Amino acid sequence: MNINVPAWAREDFWNEPPPGTMEFWGFRFPPPCAVGDRLVFRFDKVPVAEAVVYIIEPPGVRVCEHSGRWRNLWKVFWTPDSFRDLCGDVALLALAGRAR
């Protein structure tokens, strides 16, 4: 599944989550993915990172531990060890013509 990261979210996108926590992306509707699926994060259509879906939660189960927001969204979680920065991929950078 592709996730187009909006410009407003990019500054914090590369920050590591606190130890023992997982990252998530929120959706207003049930996400079109399943546990074990590959997530591809894109900046302006260029793939910059990938991860593997670990958990999908319906709205109301929990909020963002950092901001206290996003309670009313579906959440797709991934573990930090499944996250891979694609900006170091030489072939990808040549194809995209730029880095982050």
C-alpha positions, 0 to 999 in steps of 0.5 A: 500500500502506498502512503503519500506523506503530506508536506506538513508531516515530513519534518517529523517523519524521520524521527525515531519513535520512543523505545517500546513504541510503534509508529502508525498512520491514520486513516478516516476509513478502513485502510486497504491493507492487511497485517503483513502487507508492505507500506511504501511511504512517498514524498511527491510520488517518490518512495522514501521508506517502507515498513510492514503492517504489524497491527490495524486498529479501529477508531477509539482504541488509542491515541498518539502517545506523543500528541494525544491526537488521532483517536477517531482514525483507523490506525495502521501500525508498524514496528521500528525494526520493519521500517527501512529508509529507501533514500540510501538505495542508489538505484532508487535515487538514480531513478528519482533524481533526488534524495530527501 
